[in-house]
Amino acid sequence: MRLDPRTVDAVVLDTDGVLTNSRALRSAAWQETLDAYLAQYAHVTGHPRPRRAVSASRVGGLTGLLEQDTAAALLQAQGRLANLAEQHLGPAGEDLLDLLVRYADHRFLELLQSEGVRARSGAARLLFDLRAAGIRTAALSTSRHGEQLLRSAGLVGLVEDRVDAADAEHYQLAGPPEPAMYRLALKRLHCVPGRAALLTDTAAGLAAGARAGFGRLVAVASDDAPWEGPEPVVPGLDAVVVPPAVR
């Protein structure tokens, strides 16, 4: 698959799952969070511990959403277990979603510190090639730690800009499948949508890119979560070619 500088001025790439393998750590953090929630439910209510209703692969797919949306989707799939009031997990009156997000984020940072993340095969080469061809790049993450992820993977100096959940919170942007975060990336790259390409490994990202008007949408097979949409366009970044710019 080719990204031709004659037709593409900028490329937005998902940090989680496309540039790095961080989706696996986020999935693990959320699985542990959900398991802790179910164990606490059993402890507080005296009921048997419910079985987790969401498969590990499904949890991985949900990490393409903002953390609040991931928590809401997991609770909806689990039936929310309304008997578990907020005061059983944290300060009275605190929102259950906020508690779960904070727990998952804390666990994710622990995993990031202890295990780190790695760049996916071909990521550094592709970013170098895009820069050499004069194509601007931005990395987009639905976590709050986009810069840390890129730094851990050795890619932080290879992208021109970043958008992550901290930006979404600051500007009050909805996450995928809504297009707002992707439009912000395009704005920072000073690129009209039709001259931009998006590389994503989630169906939510693909839907957001389509709504943002990207001229090129590329589904990339993930190392960590099954593709939820049509067959991936490319099996990985090694299959993406950037021809030299014509001077």
C-alpha positions as a printed NumPy array, in Angstrom:
array([[  0.   ,   0.   ,   0.   ],
       [  1.395,   3.41 ,  -1.032],
       [  1.116,   6.822,   0.595],
       [  2.059,   9.115,  -2.255],
       [  3.259,  12.643,  -1.354],
       [  1.628,  13.902,  -4.558],
       [ -1.805,  13.148,  -3.079],
       [ -1.179,  12.995,   0.694],
       [  0.024,  15.987,   2.734],
       [ -0.426,  14.537,   6.232],
       [ -0.95 ,  11.215,   7.994],
       [ -2.605,  10.589,  11.365],
       [ -1.661,   7.286,  13.007],
       [ -3.209,   5.651,  16.068],
       [ -0.645,   5.468,  18.866],
       [ -2.309,   2.437,  20.447],
       [ -2.171,  -0.568,  18.177],
       [ -0.709,   1.022,  15.028],
       [  2.497,   2.741,  16.155],
       [  2.923,   0.791,  19.42 ],
       [  1.687,  -2.36 ,  21.129],
       [  0.237,  -0.356,  24.033],
       [ -3.283,  -1.625,  23.377],
       [ -2.275,  -4.902,  25.061],
       [ -1.339,  -3.055,  28.274],
       [ -4.531,  -0.999,  28.225],
       [ -6.56 ,  -4.159,  27.713],
       [ -4.8  ,  -5.871,  30.629],
       [ -5.415,  -2.858,  32.881],
       [ -9.115,  -2.836,  32.049],
       [ -9.474,  -6.577,  32.528],
       [ -7.909,  -6.262,  35.986],
       [-10.163,  -3.292,  36.762],
       [-13.292,  -5.177,  35.8  ],
       [-12.211,  -8.241,  37.785],
       [-11.541,  -6.07 ,  40.859],
       [-14.959,  -4.447,  40.45 ],
       [-16.688,  -7.834,  40.312],
       [-14.745,  -9.111,  43.329],
       [-15.704,  -6.001,  45.306],
       [-19.321,  -6.465,  44.302],
       [-19.276,  -9.99 ,  45.727],
       [-17.548,  -8.816,  48.919],
       [-19.976,  -5.956,  49.58 ],
       [-23.225,  -7.698,  48.684],
       [-22.446, -11.238,  49.826],
       [-23.551, -12.48 ,  46.417],
       [-21.461, -14.925,  44.382],
       [-18.789, -13.233,  42.322],
       [-20.294, -12.62 ,  38.865],
       [-18.553, -14.059,  35.858],
       [-16.907, -11.472,  33.636],
       [-19.277, -11.061,  30.679],
       [-16.74 ,  -9.433,  28.356],
       [-14.058, -11.48 ,  26.61 ],
       [-10.425, -10.387,  26.685],
       [-10.515,  -9.746,  22.933],
       [-13.61 ,  -7.57 ,  23.301],
       [-11.942,  -5.567,  26.068],
       [ -9.013,  -4.995,  23.716],
       [-11.35 ,  -3.671,  21.047],
       [-12.977,  -1.257,  23.492],
       [ -9.648,   0.412,  24.251],
       [-10.092,   2.301,  20.985],
       [-12.576,   4.483,  22.883],
       [-11.911,   7.201,  25.435],
       [-11.537,   5.718,  28.916],
       [-14.941,   6.967,  30.128],
       [-16.565,   5.371,  27.098],
       [-14.639,   2.131,  27.681],
       [-15.857,   2.019,  31.284],
       [-19.443,   2.708,  30.227],
       [-19.345,  -0.018,  27.569],
       [-17.912,  -2.566,  30.002],
       [-20.513,  -1.75 ,  32.647],
       [-23.296,  -1.957,  30.096],
       [-22.068,  -5.354,  28.936],
       [-21.807,  -6.522,  32.544],
       [-25.264,  -5.274,  33.466],
       [-23.735,  -2.505,  35.649],
       [-24.568,  -4.379,  38.906],
       [-26.435,  -1.415,  40.326],
       [-26.385,  -2.843,  43.867],
       [-22.744,  -1.811,  44.083],
       [-23.072,   1.806,  45.171],
       [-20.291,   4.305,  44.701],
       [-19.496,   4.5  ,  48.423],
       [-18.338,   0.892,  48.348],
       [-15.497,   1.749,  45.988],
       [-14.505,   5.272,  46.908],
       [-15.649,   8.578,  48.443],
       [-19.399,   8.994,  48.738],
       [-20.934,  10.739,  45.77 ],
       [-18.09 ,  10.013,  43.367],
       [-19.206,   8.754,  39.988],
       [-18.669,   5.043,  39.423],
       [-17.269,   5.623,  35.938],
       [-14.692,   8.054,  37.316],
       [-13.638,   5.509,  39.927],
       [-13.167,   2.773,  37.367],
       [-11.297,   5.063,  34.976],
       [ -8.933,   6.166,  37.737],
       [ -8.3  ,   2.565,  38.825],
       [ -7.635,   1.429,  35.247],
       [ -5.406,   4.419,  34.52 ],
       [ -3.347,   3.79 ,  37.665],
       [ -2.92 ,   0.137,  36.758],
       [ -2.02 ,   1.031,  33.169],
       [  0.721,   3.392,  34.344],
       [  2.098,   0.651,  36.604],
       [  2.235,  -1.723,  33.65 ],
       [  3.781,   0.95 ,  31.443],
       [  6.508,   1.566,  34.014],
       [  7.236,  -2.116,  34.65 ],
       [  6.874,  -3.509,  31.129],
       [  7.098,  -0.549,  28.762],
       [  5.763,  -0.648,  25.23 ],
       [  7.487,  -1.326,  21.952],
       [  7.116,   0.187,  18.524],
       [  5.342,  -2.028,  16.048],
       [  7.427,  -3.447,  13.252],
       [  7.965,  -0.847,  10.555],
       [  6.788,   2.12 ,  12.655],
       [ 10.087,   4.001,  12.869],
       [ 10.929,   3.32 ,   9.235],
       [  7.507,   4.555,   8.095],
       [  7.746,   7.751,  10.155],
       [ 11.222,   8.443,   8.762],
       [  9.973,   7.85 ,   5.209],
       [  6.958,  10.121,   5.699],
       [  9.184,  12.906,   7.004],
       [ 11.645,  12.47 ,   4.142],
       [  8.764,  12.756,   1.673],
       [  7.523,  15.969,   3.304],
       [  4.361,  14.359,   4.689],
       [  3.414,  15.707,   8.129],
       [  2.434,  13.258,  10.884],
       [  0.413,  13.182,  14.097],
       [ -0.072,  10.357,  16.584],
       [ -3.507,  10.001,  18.182],
       [ -4.234,   8.093,  21.394],
       [ -7.474,   7.666,  23.317],
       [ -5.439,   7.359,  26.531],
       [ -4.148,  10.348,  28.487],
       [ -0.539,   9.29 ,  28.053],
       [  0.21 ,   9.622,  24.355],
       [  3.617,  11.239,  24.845],
       [  4.724,   8.65 ,  27.415],
       [  3.733,   5.825,  25.096],
       [  5.672,   7.261,  22.173],
       [  8.669,   7.958,  24.396],
       [  8.658,   4.418,  25.774],
       [  8.547,   3.053,  22.22 ],
       [ 11.332,   5.361,  21.014],
       [  9.07 ,   7.239,  18.598],
       [  8.424,  10.54 ,  20.375],
       [ 10.773,  12.563,  18.158],
       [  9.489,  11.077,  14.924],
       [  5.993,  12.605,  14.854],
       [  5.254,  16.295,  14.43 ],
       [  2.237,  16.466,  16.7  ],
       [  0.119,  14.459,  19.124],
       [ -3.503,  14.317,  20.218],
       [ -4.676,  12.28 ,  23.201],
       [ -7.4  ,  12.084,  25.837],
       [ -5.924,  15.04 ,  27.737],
       [ -6.683,  17.172,  24.676],
       [-10.169,  15.702,  24.47 ],
       [-10.766,  16.66 ,  28.1  ],
       [ -9.288,  20.146,  27.689],
       [-11.32 ,  20.974,  24.584],
       [-14.355,  18.9  ,  25.649],
       [-14.164,  16.68 ,  22.582],
       [-16.07 ,  13.444,  22.116],
       [-13.944,  10.406,  21.366],
       [-14.215,   7.866,  18.543],
       [-16.407,   7.081,  16.7  ],
       [-17.045,  10.845,  16.767],
       [-14.606,  12.8  ,  14.556],
       [-13.591,  15.64 ,  16.902],
       [-10.169,  14.319,  17.995],
       [ -9.228,  13.521,  14.402],
       [-10.302,  16.97 ,  13.25 ],
       [ -8.082,  18.471,  15.952],
       [ -5.135,  16.45 ,  14.619],
       [ -5.801,  17.755,  11.105],
       [ -6.045,  21.317,  12.402],
       [ -2.669,  21.007,  14.131],
       [ -1.146,  19.617,  10.956],
       [ -2.658,  22.47 ,   8.898],
       [ -4.08 ,  19.934,   6.478],
       [ -7.417,  19.81 ,   4.704],
       [ -9.137,  16.449,   5.326],
       [ -9.155,  15.362,   1.709],
       [ -5.343,  15.501,   1.56 ],
       [ -4.862,  13.421,   4.722],
       [ -4.615,   9.699,   5.404],
       [ -5.586,   7.876,   8.595],
       [ -3.993,   4.627,   9.75 ],
       [ -6.078,   2.957,  12.468],
       [ -6.626,  -0.5  ,  13.897],
       [-10.147,  -0.001,  15.295],
       [-13.598,   0.212,  13.788],
       [-14.295,   3.267,  15.971],
       [-11.23 ,   5.01 ,  14.556],
       [-12.238,   4.164,  11.016],
       [-15.729,   5.584,  11.597],
       [-14.269,   8.742,  13.142],
       [-11.89 ,   9.19 ,  10.222],
       [-14.701,   8.819,   7.72 ],
       [-16.769,  11.44 ,   9.542],
       [-13.771,  13.769,   9.692],
       [-13.487,  13.541,   5.906],
       [-10.059,  11.904,   5.56 ],
       [ -9.204,  11.346,   1.93 ],
       [ -7.597,   7.996,   2.681],
       [ -8.66 ,   5.494,   5.361],
       [ -6.335,   2.577,   6.02 ],
       [ -7.258,  -0.253,   8.379],
       [ -4.147,  -1.85 ,   9.88 ],
       [ -4.234,  -5.315,  11.424],
       [ -3.476,  -5.141,  15.146],
       [ -1.052,  -7.327,  17.077],
       [ -3.274,  -7.214,  20.154],
       [ -6.967,  -7.081,  19.258],
       [ -9.036,  -8.642,  16.478],
       [-10.302,  -6.339,  13.751],
       [-14.008,  -5.623,  14.267],
       [-14.777,  -4.381,  10.774],
       [-14.06 ,  -5.566,   7.253],
       [-10.818,  -7.315,   6.399],
       [ -7.76 ,  -5.131,   7.156],
       [ -6.335,  -3.287,   4.201],
       [ -2.749,  -3.909,   5.327],
       [ -1.322,  -6.581,   7.655],
       [  1.108,  -4.143,   9.284],
       [  3.241,  -1.053,   8.781],
       [  5.921,  -2.985,   6.907],
       [  3.411,  -3.155,   4.053],
       [  3.085,   0.648,   3.803],
       [  5.364,   2.245,   1.199],
       [  6.141,   5.956,   0.814],
       [  7.676,   6.853,  -2.559],
       [ 10.161,   9.745,  -2.529],
       [  8.75 ,  13.196,  -3.137],
       [  9.292,  14.557,  -6.625],
       [ 11.517,  17.627,  -6.363]])
